Amino acid sequence: MRFFAISVSVFVAIVVVFGFRQIGTPQSAREAKLDRALIDRLSQAEYRVREHIEFIGTLPDTLETEEDIRYERRDERTFAFCATFHTASESSPPFPKAPPIRTPDKESIIIEPWDDWHHPAGEHCFERRVTRESDT
């Protein structure tokens, strides 16, 4: 009977360890969920930049963001969002081409890369470039 109890205990321990290796620990699941929420907020901030371009015609000099997101206007056509991630993102297929934005003077522009939020663990900046559709 003692042998059976030890065998079952070892089997359960192996299953638990294998399970954590396959799906991760509860802590890693929480961190991945926090990172997904951060990506959602980054996407919303990028949409606000798109709206600014659509209505004003230029990149915003500053952008009010949540404290865990930093907006940087690097020049008249380049900007970046920086944030710190707990985990690295998983790879996914290439993203489709961005839909064009019409500026107040009816110029058609594109933000590239669009909706690409691949990142390593730690601090990372997502650089975006605004180009005229006619330049692509």
N, CA, C and O atoms as CSV, one atom per row, in Angstrom:
chain,resi,resn,atom,element,x,y,z
A,1,MET,N,N,0.820,-1.198,0.000
A,1,MET,CA,C,0.000,0.000,0.000
A,1,MET,C,C,0.866,1.265,0.000
A,1,MET,O,O,0.559,2.248,-0.675
A,2,ARG,N,N,1.951,1.213,0.772
A,2,ARG,CA,C,2.849,2.365,0.846
A,2,ARG,C,C,3.460,2.633,-0.534
A,2,ARG,O,O,3.569,3.786,-0.951
A,3,PHE,N,N,3.854,1.578,-1.237
A,3,PHE,CA,C,4.417,1.724,-2.583
A,3,PHE,C,C,3.412,2.396,-3.518
A,3,PHE,O,O,3.778,3.260,-4.315
A,4,PHE,N,N,2.147,1.996,-3.414
A,4,PHE,CA,C,1.102,2.572,-4.260
A,4,PHE,C,C,0.938,4.070,-3.975
A,4,PHE,O,O,0.814,4.858,-4.913
A,5,ALA,N,N,0.935,4.471,-2.718
A,5,ALA,CA,C,0.787,5.882,-2.342
A,5,ALA,C,C,1.962,6.705,-2.866
A,5,ALA,O,O,1.775,7.815,-3.366
A,6,ILE,N,N,3.168,6.161,-2.751
A,6,ILE,CA,C,4.353,6.872,-3.252
A,6,ILE,C,C,4.289,6.988,-4.776
A,6,ILE,O,O,4.612,8.038,-5.332
A,7,SER,N,N,3.880,5.930,-5.443
A,7,SER,CA,C,3.769,5.950,-6.906
A,7,SER,C,C,2.762,6.986,-7.378
A,7,SER,O,O,3.021,7.719,-8.332
A,8,VAL,N,N,1.619,7.048,-6.715
A,8,VAL,CA,C,0.589,8.030,-7.074
A,8,VAL,C,C,1.102,9.445,-6.821
A,8,VAL,O,O,0.876,10.333,-7.643
A,9,SER,N,N,1.782,9.668,-5.714
A,9,SER,CA,C,2.328,10.997,-5.395
A,9,SER,C,C,3.347,11.437,-6.444
A,9,SER,O,O,3.334,12.587,-6.883
A,10,VAL,N,N,4.225,10.522,-6.844
A,10,VAL,CA,C,5.218,10.842,-7.872
A,10,VAL,C,C,4.520,11.144,-9.196
A,10,VAL,O,O,4.887,12.096,-9.885
A,11,PHE,N,N,3.530,10.352,-9.553
A,11,PHE,CA,C,2.780,10.577,-10.788
A,11,PHE,C,C,2.101,11.953,-10.780
A,11,PHE,O,O,2.159,12.679,-11.772
A,12,VAL,N,N,1.462,12.307,-9.668
A,12,VAL,CA,C,0.794,13.612,-9.563
A,12,VAL,C,C,1.813,14.737,-9.672
A,12,VAL,O,O,1.554,15.739,-10.339
A,13,ALA,N,N,2.960,14.593,-9.033
A,13,ALA,CA,C,4.004,15.621,-9.108
A,13,ALA,C,C,4.485,15.796,-10.544
A,13,ALA,O,O,4.684,16.922,-11.000
A,14,ILE,N,N,4.670,14.693,-11.253
A,14,ILE,CA,C,5.113,14.767,-12.652
A,14,ILE,C,C,4.057,15.465,-13.507
A,14,ILE,O,O,4.397,16.295,-14.350
A,15,VAL,N,N,2.799,15.144,-13.302
A,15,VAL,CA,C,1.717,15.773,-14.064
A,15,VAL,C,C,1.669,17.277,-13.789
A,15,VAL,O,O,1.492,18.066,-14.718
A,16,VAL,N,N,1.825,17.684,-12.529
A,16,VAL,CA,C,1.799,19.105,-12.180
A,16,VAL,C,C,2.962,19.836,-12.840
A,16,VAL,O,O,2.772,20.900,-13.428
A,17,VAL,N,N,4.164,19.274,-12.746
A,17,VAL,CA,C,5.335,19.903,-13.361
A,17,VAL,C,C,5.151,19.988,-14.877
A,17,VAL,O,O,5.425,21.031,-15.470
A,18,PHE,N,N,4.699,18.926,-15.501
A,18,PHE,CA,C,4.470,18.932,-16.946
A,18,PHE,C,C,3.410,19.971,-17.320
A,18,PHE,O,O,3.548,20.671,-18.323
A,19,GLY,N,N,2.365,20.068,-16.520
A,19,GLY,CA,C,1.308,21.051,-16.780
A,19,GLY,C,C,1.834,22.474,-16.747
A,19,GLY,O,O,1.504,23.275,-17.622
A,20,PHE,N,N,2.656,22.804,-15.740
A,20,PHE,CA,C,3.237,24.144,-15.653
A,20,PHE,C,C,4.163,24.422,-16.830
A,20,PHE,O,O,4.218,25.547,-17.325
A,21,ARG,N,N,4.890,23.405,-17.279
A,21,ARG,CA,C,5.777,23.597,-18.435
A,21,ARG,C,C,4.981,23.852,-19.698
A,21,ARG,O,O,5.412,24.628,-20.551
A,22,GLN,N,N,3.834,23.218,-19.836
A,22,GLN,CA,C,3.010,23.368,-21.027
A,22,GLN,C,C,2.226,24.683,-21.027
A,22,GLN,O,O,2.212,25.388,-22.036
A,23,ILE,N,N,1.588,25.015,-19.933
A,23,ILE,CA,C,0.714,26.201,-19.925
A,23,ILE,C,C,1.275,27.360,-19.132
A,23,ILE,O,O,0.706,28.451,-19.161
A,24,GLY,N,N,2.364,27.161,-18.431
A,24,GLY,CA,C,2.960,28.233,-17.661
A,24,GLY,C,C,2.380,28.302,-16.258
A,24,GLY,O,O,1.373,27.671,-15.935
A,25,THR,N,N,3.047,29.082,-15.454
A,25,THR,CA,C,2.602,29.242,-14.072
A,25,THR,C,C,1.465,30.252,-14.020
A,25,THR,O,O,1.252,30.995,-14.978
A,26,PRO,N,N,0.740,30.287,-12.920
A,26,PRO,CA,C,-0.289,31.336,-12.773
A,26,PRO,C,C,0.314,32.738,-12.892
A,26,PRO,O,O,-0.323,33.638,-13.438
A,27,GLN,N,N,1.525,32.927,-12.389
A,27,GLN,CA,C,2.201,34.230,-12.488
A,27,GLN,C,C,2.458,34.599,-13.947
A,27,GLN,O,O,2.214,35.738,-14.346
A,28,SER,N,N,2.946,33.653,-14.746
A,28,SER,CA,C,3.219,33.968,-16.156
A,28,SER,C,C,1.916,34.230,-16.912
A,28,SER,O,O,1.892,35.049,-17.831
A,29,ALA,N,N,0.850,33.554,-16.541
A,29,ALA,CA,C,-0.458,33.802,-17.173
A,29,ALA,C,C,-0.935,35.223,-16.841
A,29,ALA,O,O,-1.461,35.921,-17.707
A,30,ARG,N,N,-0.749,35.644,-15.589
A,30,ARG,CA,C,-1.128,37.018,-15.203
A,30,ARG,C,C,-0.301,38.040,-15.966
A,30,ARG,O,O,-0.831,39.043,-16.445
A,31,GLU,N,N,1.000,37.785,-16.079
A,31,GLU,CA,C,1.876,38.725,-16.795
A,31,GLU,C,C,1.494,38.825,-18.262
A,31,GLU,O,O,1.478,39.924,-18.817
A,32,ALA,N,N,1.187,37.712,-18.897
A,32,ALA,CA,C,0.765,37.737,-20.301
A,32,ALA,C,C,-0.542,38.500,-20.461
A,32,ALA,O,O,-0.723,39.224,-21.440
A,33,LYS,N,N,-1.449,38.345,-19.509
A,33,LYS,CA,C,-2.721,39.076,-19.554
A,33,LYS,C,C,-2.485,40.581,-19.402
A,33,LYS,O,O,-3.118,41.379,-20.093
A,34,LEU,N,N,-1.579,40.971,-18.503
A,34,LEU,CA,C,-1.238,42.388,-18.345
A,34,LEU,C,C,-0.629,42.942,-19.637
A,34,LEU,O,O,-0.935,44.064,-20.041
A,35,ASP,N,N,0.226,42.155,-20.278
A,35,ASP,CA,C,0.833,42.597,-21.542
A,35,ASP,C,C,-0.211,42.758,-22.642
A,35,ASP,O,O,-0.137,43.702,-23.428
A,36,ARG,N,N,-1.186,41.843,-22.706
A,36,ARG,CA,C,-2.256,41.982,-23.713
A,36,ARG,C,C,-3.078,43.245,-23.466
A,36,ARG,O,O,-3.468,43.928,-24.413
A,37,ALA,N,N,-3.340,43.555,-22.208
A,37,ALA,CA,C,-4.083,44.786,-21.885
A,37,ALA,C,C,-3.257,46.018,-22.267
A,37,ALA,O,O,-3.812,47.011,-22.736
A,38,LEU,N,N,-1.952,45.960,-22.072
A,38,LEU,CA,C,-1.074,47.064,-22.457
A,38,LEU,C,C,-1.089,47.257,-23.968
A,38,LEU,O,O,-1.123,48.391,-24.446
A,39,ILE,N,N,-1.065,46.173,-24.719
A,39,ILE,CA,C,-1.141,46.259,-26.188
A,39,ILE,C,C,-2.465,46.896,-26.610
A,39,ILE,O,O,-2.488,47.703,-27.540
A,40,ASP,N,N,-3.558,46.550,-25.947
A,40,ASP,CA,C,-4.853,47.177,-26.261
A,40,ASP,C,C,-4.777,48.682,-26.051
A,40,ASP,O,O,-5.288,49.447,-26.870
A,41,ARG,N,N,-4.147,49.117,-24.964
A,41,ARG,CA,C,-4.025,50.555,-24.699
A,41,ARG,C,C,-3.093,51.228,-25.702
A,41,ARG,O,O,-3.340,52.363,-26.107
A,42,LEU,N,N,-2.022,50.540,-26.107
A,42,LEU,CA,C,-1.130,51.076,-27.140
A,42,LEU,C,C,-1.875,51.253,-28.456
A,42,LEU,O,O,-1.710,52.264,-29.139
A,43,SER,N,N,-2.687,50.275,-28.807
A,43,SER,CA,C,-3.474,50.347,-30.037
A,43,SER,C,C,-4.449,51.526,-29.991
A,43,SER,O,O,-4.640,52.220,-30.990
A,44,GLN,N,N,-5.058,51.743,-28.837
A,44,GLN,CA,C,-5.971,52.888,-28.682
A,44,GLN,C,C,-5.206,54.207,-28.814
A,44,GLN,O,O,-5.704,55.154,-29.423
A,45,ALA,N,N,-4.008,54.273,-28.252
A,45,ALA,CA,C,-3.197,55.496,-28.368
A,45,ALA,C,C,-2.801,55.728,-29.820
A,45,ALA,O,O,-2.797,56.868,-30.283
A,46,GLU,N,N,-2.468,54.660,-30.546
A,46,GLU,CA,C,-2.137,54.810,-31.963
A,46,GLU,C,C,-3.351,55.320,-32.750
A,46,GLU,O,O,-3.211,56.125,-33.671
A,47,TYR,N,N,-4.513,54.854,-32.385
A,47,TYR,CA,C,-5.728,55.338,-33.043
A,47,TYR,C,C,-5.897,56.839,-32.802
A,47,TYR,O,O,-6.328,57.566,-33.697
A,48,ARG,N,N,-5.559,57.306,-31.594
A,48,ARG,CA,C,-5.656,58.749,-31.318
A,48,ARG,C,C,-4.675,59.545,-32.179
A,48,ARG,O,O,-4.986,60.661,-32.593
A,49,VAL,N,N,-3.503,58.987,-32.451
A,49,VAL,CA,C,-2.557,59.638,-33.368
A,49,VAL,C,C,-3.168,59.694,-34.760
A,49,VAL,O,O,-3.100,60.726,-35.428
A,50,ARG,N,N,-3.768,58.582,-35.203
A,50,ARG,CA,C,-4.428,58.563,-36.521
A,50,ARG,C,C,-5.502,59.648,-36.607
A,50,ARG,O,O,-5.594,60.356,-37.610
A,51,GLU,N,N,-6.311,59.778,-35.557
A,51,GLU,CA,C,-7.359,60.809,-35.545
A,51,GLU,C,C,-6.757,62.209,-35.627
A,51,GLU,O,O,-7.276,63.071,-36.336
A,52,HIS,N,N,-5.668,62.431,-34.906
A,52,HIS,CA,C,-5.015,63.744,-34.939
A,52,HIS,C,C,-4.541,64.063,-36.351
A,52,HIS,O,O,-4.730,65.178,-36.838
A,53,ILE,N,N,-3.924,63.082,-37.008
A,53,ILE,CA,C,-3.466,63.288,-38.383
A,53,ILE,C,C,-4.656,63.565,-39.294
A,53,ILE,O,O,-4.597,64.447,-40.151
A,54,GLU,N,N,-5.732,62.812,-39.108
A,54,GLU,CA,C,-6.907,62.976,-39.955
A,54,GLU,C,C,-7.520,64.367,-39.831
A,54,GLU,O,O,-7.943,64.950,-40.828
A,55,PHE,N,N,-7.569,64.902,-38.610
A,55,PHE,CA,C,-8.244,66.186,-38.405
A,55,PHE,C,C,-7.310,67.384,-38.424
A,55,PHE,O,O,-7.737,68.474,-38.805
A,56,ILE,N,N,-6.057,67.227,-38.031
A,56,ILE,CA,C,-5.113,68.343,-37.976
A,56,ILE,C,C,-4.128,68.306,-39.142
A,56,ILE,O,O,-3.701,69.350,-39.635
A,57,GLY,N,N,-3.770,67.099,-39.579
A,57,GLY,CA,C,-2.862,66.963,-40.714
A,57,GLY,C,C,-1.416,66.712,-40.346
A,57,GLY,O,O,-0.583,66.520,-41.232
A,58,THR,N,N,-1.093,66.707,-39.056
A,58,THR,CA,C,0.283,66.462,-38.616
A,58,THR,C,C,0.288,65.509,-37.427
A,58,THR,O,O,-0.745,65.235,-36.817
A,59,LEU,N,N,1.477,65.017,-37.120
A,59,LEU,CA,C,1.627,64.224,-35.899
A,59,LEU,C,C,1.473,65.144,-34.691
A,59,LEU,O,O,1.893,66.300,-34.741
A,60,PRO,N,N,0.883,64.650,-33.618
A,60,PRO,CA,C,0.835,65.480,-32.410
A,60,PRO,C,C,2.238,65.643,-31.827
A,60,PRO,O,O,3.043,64.712,-31.862
A,61,ASP,N,N,2.528,66.841,-31.285
A,61,ASP,CA,C,3.815,67.045,-30.617
A,61,ASP,C,C,3.881,66.216,-29.339
A,61,ASP,O,O,4.912,65.621,-29.025
A,62,THR,N,N,2.780,66.184,-28.612
A,62,THR,CA,C,2.672,65.389,-27.388
A,62,THR,C,C,1.351,64.640,-27.443
A,62,THR,O,O,0.447,65.000,-28.197
A,63,LEU,N,N,1.256,63.617,-26.651
A,63,LEU,CA,C,0.026,62.841,-26.585
A,63,LEU,C,C,-0.148,62.388,-25.147
A,63,LEU,O,O,0.748,61.775,-24.567
A,64,GLU,N,N,-1.283,62.688,-24.584
A,64,GLU,CA,C,-1.552,62.253,-23.222
A,64,GLU,C,C,-1.824,60.753,-23.245
A,64,GLU,O,O,-2.749,60.285,-23.910
A,65,THR,N,N,-1.006,60.013,-22.511
A,65,THR,CA,C,-1.144,58.558,-22.453
A,65,THR,C,C,-1.156,58.116,-20.999
A,65,THR,O,O,-0.900,58.903,-20.088
A,66,GLU,N,N,-1.456,56.862,-20.808
A,66,GLU,CA,C,-1.392,56.309,-19.459
A,66,GLU,C,C,0.067,56.282,-19.022
A,66,GLU,O,O,0.970,56.320,-19.859
A,67,GLU,N,N,0.297,56.216,-17.726
A,67,GLU,CA,C,1.668,56.356,-17.222
A,67,GLU,C,C,2.604,55.230,-17.666
A,67,GLU,O,O,3.821,55.415,-17.641
A,68,ASP,N,N,2.084,54.082,-18.067
A,68,ASP,CA,C,2.963,52.997,-18.502
A,68,ASP,C,C,3.246,53.020,-20.003
A,68,ASP,O,O,3.858,52.092,-20.534
A,69,ILE,N,N,2.801,54.079,-20.690
A,69,ILE,CA,C,3.041,54.245,-22.127
A,69,ILE,C,C,3.692,55.606,-22.348
A,69,ILE,O,O,3.238,56.617,-21.811
A,70,ARG,N,N,4.757,55.623,-23.141
A,70,ARG,CA,C,5.420,56.890,-23.459
A,70,ARG,C,C,5.322,57.128,-24.968
A,70,ARG,O,O,5.681,56.265,-25.768
A,71,TYR,N,N,4.829,58.317,-25.342
A,71,TYR,CA,C,4.739,58.717,-26.748
A,71,TYR,C,C,5.933,59.601,-27.056
A,71,TYR,O,O,6.261,60.500,-26.282
A,72,GLU,N,N,6.591,59.349,-28.193
A,72,GLU,CA,C,7.706,60.179,-28.644
A,72,GLU,C,C,7.480,60.575,-30.097
A,72,GLU,O,O,7.338,59.717,-30.967
A,73,ARG,N,N,7.446,61.874,-30.352
A,73,ARG,CA,C,7.461,62.341,-31.742
A,73,ARG,C,C,8.922,62.533,-32.086
A,73,ARG,O,O,9.595,63.396,-31.522
A,74,ARG,N,N,9.408,61.729,-33.013
A,74,ARG,CA,C,10.840,61.738,-33.309
A,74,ARG,C,C,11.215,62.737,-34.404
A,74,ARG,O,O,12.299,63.321,-34.371
A,75,ASP,N,N,10.332,62.931,-35.361
A,75,ASP,CA,C,10.478,63.980,-36.371
A,75,ASP,C,C,9.102,64.198,-36.983
A,75,ASP,O,O,8.110,63.690,-36.460
A,76,GLU,N,N,9.024,64.945,-38.085
A,76,GLU,CA,C,7.697,65.278,-38.622
A,76,GLU,C,C,6.950,64.089,-39.197
A,76,GLU,O,O,5.741,64.170,-39.414
A,77,ARG,N,N,7.647,62.980,-39.450
A,77,ARG,CA,C,6.986,61.794,-40.016
A,77,ARG,C,C,7.172,60.521,-39.199
A,77,ARG,O,O,6.697,59.461,-39.607
A,78,THR,N,N,7.847,60.599,-38.066
A,78,THR,CA,C,8.130,59.398,-37.279
A,78,THR,C,C,7.737,59.614,-35.827
A,78,THR,O,O,7.999,60.666,-35.244
A,79,PHE,N,N,7.100,58.590,-35.252
A,79,PHE,CA,C,6.767,58.622,-33.835
A,79,PHE,C,C,6.933,57.231,-33.261
A,79,PHE,O,O,7.073,56.257,-34.001
A,80,ALA,N,N,6.916,57.139,-31.950
A,80,ALA,CA,C,7.062,55.832,-31.300
A,80,ALA,C,C,6.255,55.805,-30.017
A,80,ALA,O,O,6.019,56.833,-29.382
A,81,PHE,N,N,5.841,54.610,-29.656
A,81,PHE,CA,C,5.251,54.343,-28.350
A,81,PHE,C,C,6.201,53.395,-27.638
A,81,PHE,O,O,6.621,52.389,-28.211
A,82,CYS,N,N,6.542,53.706,-26.398
A,82,CYS,CA,C,7.433,52.862,-25.618
A,82,CYS,C,C,6.695,52.361,-24.382
A,82,CYS,O,O,5.900,53.082,-23.780
A,83,ALA,N,N,6.974,51.115,-24.016
A,83,ALA,CA,C,6.343,50.502,-22.853
A,83,ALA,C,C,7.231,49.360,-22.367
A,83,ALA,O,O,8.136,48.914,-23.073
A,84,THR,N,N,6.960,48.899,-21.161
A,84,THR,CA,C,7.713,47.791,-20.582
A,84,THR,C,C,6.803,46.577,-20.463
A,84,THR,O,O,5.701,46.656,-19.920
A,85,PHE,N,N,7.286,45.454,-20.980
A,85,PHE,CA,C,6.498,44.222,-21.016
A,85,PHE,C,C,7.088,43.174,-20.076
A,85,PHE,O,O,8.301,43.099,-19.879
A,86,HIS,N,N,6.199,42.371,-19.506
A,86,HIS,CA,C,6.612,41.283,-18.625
A,86,HIS,C,C,7.121,40.091,-19.423
A,86,HIS,O,O,8.045,39.402,-18.988
A,87,THR,N,N,6.531,39.843,-20.577
A,87,THR,CA,C,6.845,38.662,-21.376
A,87,THR,C,C,7.088,39.067,-22.830
A,87,THR,O,O,6.693,40.154,-23.253
A,88,ALA,N,N,7.728,38.200,-23.578
A,88,ALA,CA,C,7.887,38.423,-25.022
A,88,ALA,C,C,6.611,37.967,-25.718
A,88,ALA,O,O,5.973,37.000,-25.304
A,89,SER,N,N,6.253,38.679,-26.779
A,89,SER,CA,C,5.060,38.281,-27.526
A,89,SER,C,C,5.370,37.070,-28.386
A,89,SER,O,O,6.520,36.810,-28.741
A,90,GLU,N,N,4.319,36.341,-28.710
A,90,GLU,CA,C,4.475,35.201,-29.607
A,90,GLU,C,C,4.473,35.713,-31.033
A,90,GLU,O,O,3.891,36.759,-31.320
A,91,SER,N,N,5.119,34.986,-31.923
A,91,SER,CA,C,5.136,35.420,-33.319
A,91,SER,C,C,3.777,35.159,-33.955
A,91,SER,O,O,3.034,34.269,-33.541
A,92,SER,N,N,3.479,35.949,-34.955
A,92,SER,CA,C,2.231,35.790,-35.692
A,92,SER,C,C,2.485,36.173,-37.138
A,92,SER,O,O,3.543,36.719,-37.452
A,93,PRO,N,N,1.541,35.897,-38.021
A,93,PRO,CA,C,1.760,36.207,-39.437
A,93,PRO,C,C,1.875,37.714,-39.662
A,93,PRO,O,O,1.451,38.497,-38.813
A,94,PRO,N,N,2.442,38.124,-40.791
A,94,PRO,CA,C,2.566,39.550,-41.099
A,94,PRO,C,C,1.196,40.241,-41.078
A,94,PRO,O,O,0.163,39.641,-41.376
A,95,PHE,N,N,1.234,41.502,-40.721
A,95,PHE,CA,C,-0.005,42.273,-40.642
A,95,PHE,C,C,-0.355,42.846,-42.012
A,95,PHE,O,O,0.534,43.079,-42.832
A,96,PRO,N,N,-1.639,43.075,-42.265
A,96,PRO,CA,C,-2.042,43.651,-43.550
A,96,PRO,C,C,-1.587,45.105,-43.658
A,96,PRO,O,O,-1.237,45.737,-42.662
A,97,LYS,N,N,-1.600,45.612,-44.864
A,97,LYS,CA,C,-1.245,47.011,-45.090
A,97,LYS,C,C,-2.254,47.913,-44.386
A,97,LYS,O,O,-3.445,47.608,-44.326
A,98,ALA,N,N,-1.762,49.014,-43.862
A,98,ALA,CA,C,-2.613,49.940,-43.123
A,98,ALA,C,C,-3.629,50.614,-44.036
A,98,ALA,O,O,-3.330,50.924,-45.189
A,99,PRO,N,N,-4.834,50.839,-43.512
A,99,PRO,CA,C,-5.791,51.624,-44.301
A,99,PRO,C,C,-5.310,53.075,-44.357
A,99,PRO,O,O,-4.807,53.591,-43.358
A,100,PRO,N,N,-5.455,53.736,-45.492
A,100,PRO,CA,C,-4.989,55.121,-45.592
A,100,PRO,C,C,-5.827,56.073,-44.741
A,100,PRO,O,O,-6.993,55.816,-44.441
A,101,ILE,N,N,-5.193,57.173,-44.366
A,101,ILE,CA,C,-5.852,58.242,-43.615
A,101,ILE,C,C,-5.960,59.437,-44.554
A,101,ILE,O,O,-4.998,59.766,-45.247
A,102,ARG,N,N,-7.097,60.077,-44.582
A,102,ARG,CA,C,-7.260,61.300,-45.381
A,102,ARG,C,C,-7.056,62.499,-44.460
A,102,ARG,O,O,-7.753,62.652,-43.457
A,103,THR,N,N,-6.098,63.341,-44.812
A,103,THR,CA,C,-5.815,64.541,-44.020
A,103,THR,C,C,-6.798,65.639,-44.407
A,103,THR,O,O,-7.536,65.491,-45.381
A,104,PRO,N,N,-6.817,66.756,-43.647
A,104,PRO,CA,C,-7.732,67.852,-43.989
A,104,PRO,C,C,-7.545,68.386,-45.412
A,104,PRO,O,O,-8.505,68.845,-46.032
A,105,ASP,N,N,-6.305,68.327,-45.936
A,105,ASP,CA,C,-6.080,68.791,-47.317
A,105,ASP,C,C,-6.241,67.663,-48.331
A,105,ASP,O,O,-5.775,67.770,-49.465
A,106,LYS,N,N,-6.907,66.573,-47.918
A,106,LYS,CA,C,-7.264,65.427,-48.772
A,106,LYS,C,C,-6.069,64.590,-49.218
A,106,LYS,O,O,-6.184,63.783,-50.141
A,107,GLU,N,N,-4.922,64.780,-48.565
A,107,GLU,CA,C,-3.774,63.933,-48.852
A,107,GLU,C,C,-4.023,62.568,-48.213
A,107,GLU,O,O,-4.577,62.486,-47.116
A,108,SER,N,N,-3.624,61.521,-48.881
A,108,SER,CA,C,-3.805,60.168,-48.366
A,108,SER,C,C,-2.475,59.685,-47.797
A,108,SER,O,O,-1.481,59.606,-48.520
A,109,ILE,N,N,-2.451,59.358,-46.490
A,109,ILE,CA,C,-1.220,58.910,-45.863
A,109,ILE,C,C,-1.440,57.566,-45.162
A,109,ILE,O,O,-2.570,57.151,-44.908
A,110,ILE,N,N,-0.327,56.907,-44.861
A,110,ILE,CA,C,-0.352,55.587,-44.230
A,110,ILE,C,C,0.626,55.591,-43.063
A,110,ILE,O,O,1.699,56.189,-43.151
A,111,ILE,N,N,0.260,54.924,-41.966
A,111,ILE,CA,C,1.180,54.706,-40.853
A,111,ILE,C,C,1.705,53.284,-40.977
A,111,ILE,O,O,0.928,52.332,-41.050
A,112,GLU,N,N,3.045,53.143,-41.000
A,112,GLU,CA,C,3.641,51.811,-41.139
A,112,GLU,C,C,4.726,51.610,-40.089
A,112,GLU,O,O,5.362,52.598,-39.720
A,113,PRO,N,N,4.983,50.435,-39.592
A,113,PRO,CA,C,4.107,49.278,-39.747
A,113,PRO,C,C,2.837,49.480,-38.943
A,113,PRO,O,O,2.862,50.073,-37.865
A,114,TRP,N,N,1.759,49.001,-39.455
A,114,TRP,CA,C,0.460,49.201,-38.840
A,114,TRP,C,C,0.081,47.988,-38.009
A,114,TRP,O,O,0.177,46.849,-38.467
A,115,ASP,N,N,-0.345,48.243,-36.800
A,115,ASP,CA,C,-0.889,47.202,-35.930
A,115,ASP,C,C,0.087,46.054,-35.689
A,115,ASP,O,O,-0.327,44.908,-35.516
A,116,ASP,N,N,1.371,46.359,-35.677
A,116,ASP,CA,C,2.389,45.351,-35.382
A,116,ASP,C,C,2.886,45.605,-33.966
A,116,ASP,O,O,3.570,46.596,-33.709
A,117,TRP,N,N,2.546,44.726,-33.068
A,117,TRP,CA,C,2.875,44.915,-31.653
A,117,TRP,C,C,3.767,43.792,-31.127
A,117,TRP,O,O,3.684,43.463,-29.944
A,118,HIS,N,N,4.614,43.195,-31.960
A,118,HIS,CA,C,5.558,42.172,-31.495
A,118,HIS,C,C,6.582,42.844,-30.589
A,118,HIS,O,O,7.045,43.946,-30.879
A,119,HIS,N,N,6.932,42.183,-29.498
A,119,HIS,CA,C,7.844,42.802,-28.540
A,119,HIS,C,C,8.602,41.755,-27.739
A,119,HIS,O,O,8.119,40.640,-27.544
A,120,PRO,N,N,9.800,42.122,-27.275
A,120,PRO,CA,C,10.518,41.265,-26.336
A,120,PRO,C,C,10.041,41.572,-24.918
A,120,PRO,O,O,9.263,42.504,-24.710
A,121,ALA,N,N,10.498,40.805,-23.964
A,121,ALA,CA,C,10.239,41.156,-22.566
A,121,ALA,C,C,11.105,42.371,-22.236
A,121,ALA,O,O,12.213,42.509,-22.754
A,122,GLY,N,N,10.598,43.245,-21.376
A,122,GLY,CA,C,11.338,44.438,-20.983
A,122,GLY,C,C,10.889,45.665,-21.761
A,122,GLY,O,O,9.837,45.658,-22.402
A,123,GLU,N,N,11.690,46.709,-21.699
A,123,GLU,CA,C,11.391,47.988,-22.366
A,123,GLU,C,C,11.483,47.807,-23.880
A,123,GLU,O,O,12.433,47.211,-24.388
A,124,HIS,N,N,10.490,48.328,-24.589
A,124,HIS,CA,C,10.498,48.244,-26.051
A,124,HIS,C,C,9.745,49.439,-26.627
A,124,HIS,O,O,8.729,49.871,-26.083
A,125,CYS,N,N,10.260,49.965,-27.736
A,125,CYS,CA,C,9.599,51.067,-28.439
A,125,CYS,C,C,9.113,50.574,-29.801
A,125,CYS,O,O,9.835,49.881,-30.518
A,126,PHE,N,N,7.892,50.939,-30.140
A,126,PHE,CA,C,7.295,50.607,-31.428
A,126,PHE,C,C,7.375,51.865,-32.288
A,126,PHE,O,O,6.638,52.824,-32.058
A,127,GLU,N,N,8.264,51.862,-33.273
A,127,GLU,CA,C,8.415,53.034,-34.124
A,127,GLU,C,C,7.460,52.934,-35.303
A,127,GLU,O,O,7.314,51.878,-35.918
A,128,ARG,N,N,6.818,54.046,-35.604
A,128,ARG,CA,C,5.889,54.143,-36.726
A,128,ARG,C,C,6.340,55.290,-37.634
A,128,ARG,O,O,6.862,56.305,-37.172
A,129,ARG,N,N,6.126,55.102,-38.917
A,129,ARG,CA,C,6.469,56.140,-39.904
A,129,ARG,C,C,5.232,56.478,-40.708
A,129,ARG,O,O,4.488,55.599,-41.144
A,130,VAL,N,N,5.032,57.755,-40.892
A,130,VAL,CA,C,3.916,58.257,-41.685
A,130,VAL,C,C,4.438,58.515,-43.100
A,130,VAL,O,O,5.397,59.263,-43.291
A,131,THR,N,N,3.794,57.884,-44.090
A,131,THR,CA,C,4.189,58.083,-45.481
A,131,THR,C,C,2.979,58.448,-46.328
A,131,THR,O,O,1.845,58.096,-46.003
A,132,ARG,N,N,3.237,59.153,-47.407
A,132,ARG,CA,C,2.172,59.434,-48.365
A,132,ARG,C,C,1.862,58.150,-49.113
A,132,ARG,O,O,2.774,57.389,-49.439
A,133,GLU,N,N,0.614,57.903,-49.384
A,133,GLU,CA,C,0.236,56.704,-50.114
A,133,GLU,C,C,0.889,56.692,-51.495
A,133,GLU,O,O,1.215,55.628,-52.020
A,134,SER,N,N,1.076,57.854,-52.072
A,134,SER,CA,C,1.701,57.943,-53.393
A,134,SER,C,C,3.191,57.592,-53.345
A,134,SER,O,O,3.778,57.288,-54.383
A,135,ASP,N,N,3.825,57.630,-52.140
A,135,ASP,CA,C,5.238,57.300,-51.996
A,135,ASP,C,C,5.475,55.801,-51.889
A,135,ASP,O,O,6.613,55.348,-52.010
A,136,THR,N,N,4.411,55.020,-51.662
A,136,THR,CA,C,4.613,53.579,-51.445
A,136,THR,C,C,4.560,52.789,-52.719
A,136,THR,O,O,4.713,51.568,-52.696
